[in-house]
Amino acid sequence: MVLIPFDLEPAKVLATSIYGARVVGVRGTYDDVNRLCSEIAGKYGWGFVNVNLRPFYAEGSKSYGYEIAEQLGWRTPAHIVVPMAGGSLVTKIGKAFGELEKLGLLAAGGARKTQIHGAQAAGCSPIVDMVLENRDQMKPVKTPTSIAKSLAIGNPADGFYARQTISGSGGFAAKPNDDEIIAAMRLLAETEGIFTETAGGVTLGAARKLIEAGRIGEDDGPIVLSITGNGLKTQDPLVGKLPEPALIGPSLGDFDRLGIGGAR
């Protein structure tokens, strides 16, 4: 059984349904779905991965941090920018780096102080706003408005701890708007050949803001951007935002009239 917001991207619904799962759309936000799952779990004794089984789900996020250190030669990066929905990934990446250092698994000199930065979309940024306004109390967002639906949790369960992790690491946070998210998605595809979903656009969009603000310096050392989803899942926001293909007949003359002969 999978419960989802009723307006989740169609590609994500298809990718879930193909495995034979019973998918139920809920008229509401991610917060409404999570609350309903808690009520169902209490009444029927069910386990939901992202609700009452969350500790196992969250601890698994540490493997992301382990893999980053491994691919950097058992060193931690100078900066990492992480997308935030419920806020768990930020806290667990910080925990992963700390565990590697405590266990002595990092290379000599590889345990640098990593600044952990958080990224949310401007249309739903309760954790980022805590960091920007330097406060411990979270103000839930009742009606998220952003193309980054996978991050649109207005009352994130780990928001307080995510804010602590970010601030404790010396990191910061940023919230790109929808146009900046799309621009970042295009930039990543055009320069790195990576088609990310909207959450990845939030991450890169936030990183650009942090660099512009001087929070991340180009000479600081390795910078990691957490690109957590494939763009094929969230194609809808790009409709009408990209150039339309030129239409020609099947002749060389038609092609020549485009005026791009010799271009690569």
C-alpha positions in Angstrom: 0.0 0.0 0.0 1.3 3.4 -1.0 -0.4 6.6 -0.1 0.5 9.7 -2.1 -0.7 13.3 -2.6 -3.4 13.3 -5.3 -1.4 15.7 -7.5 1.9 13.9 -7.5 3.7 13.9 -10.8 2.2 11.3 -13.2 5.6 9.7 -13.9 6.1 8.9 -10.2 2.7 7.4 -10.0 3.4 5.1 -12.9 6.8 4.2 -11.6 5.2 3.1 -8.4 2.1 1.3 -9.8 4.1 -0.8 -12.3 5.4 -3.0 -9.4 1.9 -4.0 -8.5 1.5 -1.7 -5.5 -1.9 -0.6 -4.3 -1.6 3.2 -4.8 -4.1 5.6 -3.1 -4.2 9.3 -3.9 -5.1 11.6 -1.0 -6.7 14.9 -1.5 -4.2 17.0 0.4 -0.5 17.8 0.8 2.4 15.6 1.9 1.6 16.7 5.5 -2.0 15.5 5.2 -0.8 12.2 3.8 1.7 11.7 6.6 -0.9 12.5 9.2 -3.4 10.0 7.7 -0.7 7.3 7.6 -0.1 7.8 11.3 -3.8 7.4 12.0 -4.0 4.2 9.8 -0.9 2.8 11.5 -2.4 3.4 14.9 -5.8 1.8 14.0 -4.6 -1.2 12.0 -1.1 -1.8 13.3 0.5 -1.1 9.9 4.1 0.0 9.3 4.8 2.9 7.0 8.4 3.4 5.9 8.4 7.2 6.2 6.2 7.4 9.3 6.4 4.8 12.1 9.3 2.9 10.6 11.1 6.2 10.0 14.2 5.4 12.2 15.2 2.5 9.8 14.5 4.7 6.7 16.5 7.6 8.2 19.5 5.5 9.3 19.7 4.2 5.8 20.4 7.7 4.6 23.8 7.6 6.2 25.0 5.3 3.4 24.8 8.4 1.2 27.4 10.1 3.3 29.5 7.0 3.5 29.6 6.8 -0.3 30.5 10.4 -0.7 33.5 10.0 1.6 34.5 6.8 -0.2 34.4 8.4 -3.6 36.5 11.3 -2.3 39.3 8.9 -1.2 37.9 8.6 2.3 37.9 12.3 2.8 34.9 14.6 3.6 34.1 17.6 1.4 34.6 21.2 2.3 30.9 21.9 1.5 27.9 19.8 0.7 24.5 21.2 -0.4 21.5 19.0 0.4 17.8 19.2 -0.6 15.4 19.1 2.3 11.9 17.8 2.6 11.4 16.2 6.0 15.0 17.2 6.9 16.3 13.8 7.6 18.9 13.5 4.9 20.8 16.6 6.1 21.0 15.2 9.7 22.1 11.8 8.6 24.8 13.0 6.2 26.2 15.0 9.1 26.0 11.9 11.3 27.7 9.7 8.7 30.7 12.0 8.4 31.0 12.2 12.2 30.9 8.4 12.5 33.6 7.9 9.9 35.8 10.3 11.8 35.2 8.7 15.2 35.9 5.2 13.8 39.2 6.4 12.2 38.1 5.4 8.7 39.0 8.7 7.0 42.3 9.1 5.4 45.1 11.1 7.1 44.0 14.7 7.0 40.7 13.8 5.5 38.5 14.7 8.4 38.0 18.4 7.4 35.1 20.3 8.9 32.3 20.0 6.3 29.9 22.9 6.0 26.5 21.4 5.4 24.1 23.7 3.5 20.3 23.1 3.2 18.2 23.7 0.1 14.4 24.2 -0.3 12.2 25.8 -2.8 11.0 29.3 -2.2 7.4 28.1 -2.3 7.9 25.8 0.7 11.0 26.6 2.9 10.2 26.2 6.6 13.7 24.8 7.4 15.6 27.3 5.3 13.7 30.2 6.9 14.7 29.0 10.3 18.4 29.2 9.2 18.0 32.6 7.5 16.1 34.1 10.4 18.3 32.4 13.0 15.5 30.9 15.1 14.8 27.6 16.6 11.0 27.6 16.2 9.6 26.4 12.9 6.7 28.1 11.2 4.8 25.4 9.2 3.8 26.2 5.6 0.1 25.4 5.2 -0.1 25.7 1.4 3.1 24.8 -0.4 3.5 26.4 -3.8 6.4 25.1 -5.8 7.2 22.9 -8.7 9.5 20.9 -6.4 6.7 18.7 -5.1 8.9 16.1 -3.6 10.3 18.7 -1.2 7.0 20.3 -0.4 6.5 19.3 3.2 5.2 22.2 5.1 5.8 20.8 8.6 9.0 18.7 8.3 9.5 16.1 11.1 13.2 16.6 11.4 13.2 20.4 10.8 14.6 21.4 14.2 17.4 18.8 13.9 18.2 19.8 10.3 18.6 23.4 11.4 20.9 22.3 14.2 23.0 20.3 11.9 23.4 23.1 9.4 24.2 25.8 11.9 26.4 23.5 13.9 28.5 22.8 10.8 29.0 26.4 10.0 26.7 26.0 6.9 23.9 28.1 5.6 20.8 27.7 3.5 19.1 29.1 0.4 15.7 28.9 -1.4 15.6 29.3 -5.2 12.3 30.2 -6.9 10.7 28.1 -9.6 12.4 30.0 -12.5 15.8 29.5 -10.8 15.0 25.8 -10.3 14.3 25.3 -14.0 17.4 27.3 -15.0 19.5 25.1 -12.7 18.0 21.9 -14.2 18.9 23.1 -17.7 22.4 24.1 -16.6 23.1 20.7 -15.1 21.8 18.9 -18.2 23.7 21.2 -20.7 27.0 21.2 -18.8 27.2 17.8 -17.1 24.8 15.6 -19.1 22.7 15.0 -15.9 18.9 15.3 -16.2 17.7 15.9 -12.6 14.3 16.1 -11.2 13.1 19.4 -9.6 14.7 18.6 -6.3 18.1 18.5 -8.0 17.3 21.9 -9.5 16.6 23.2 -6.0 20.0 21.9 -4.9 22.0 23.5 -7.7 19.9 26.6 -7.6 20.6 27.0 -3.9 24.3 26.3 -4.5 24.5 29.1 -7.0 22.9 31.5 -4.4 25.3 30.4 -1.7 28.3 31.0 -4.0 27.0 34.4 -5.1 26.5 35.3 -1.4 30.1 34.2 -0.6 29.0 31.4 1.7 30.9 28.9 -0.6 34.2 30.0 -2.0 35.6 28.6 -5.2 39.0 27.8 -3.5 37.5 26.2 -0.4 38.0 22.6 -1.5 35.7 19.9 -2.7 32.0 20.9 -3.1 29.4 18.2 -3.3 25.8 18.8 -4.6 23.3 16.1 -3.7 21.4 15.4 -6.8 18.8 12.9 -5.5 16.4 12.1 -8.4 16.0 11.5 -12.1 14.4 14.2 -14.3 12.3 11.7 -16.1 10.1 11.7 -13.0 9.3 15.4 -13.1 9.0 16.5 -16.7 5.8 18.5 -16.4 7.5 21.7 -15.1 9.6 21.9 -18.2 6.7 21.9 -20.6 6.7 25.2 -22.4 10.0 26.2 -20.8 12.3 24.7 -23.5 12.8 25.7 -27.2 10.4 23.9 -29.5 12.0 21.7 -32.2 12.2 23.1 -35.7 9.9 21.3 -38.1 11.1 20.7 -41.7 10.3 18.4 -44.6 12.5 15.4 -45.4 14.7 17.3 -47.9 18.2 18.8 -47.9 16.7 22.0 -49.2 14.4 22.3 -46.2 17.4 21.7 -43.9 19.5 24.3 -45.6 16.8 26.9 -45.2 17.3 26.6 -41.4 20.7 28.4 -42.0 22.6 26.1 -39.7 24.6 24.1 -42.2 28.1 23.2 -40.9 27.0 23.7 -37.3 27.7 20.8 -34.8 
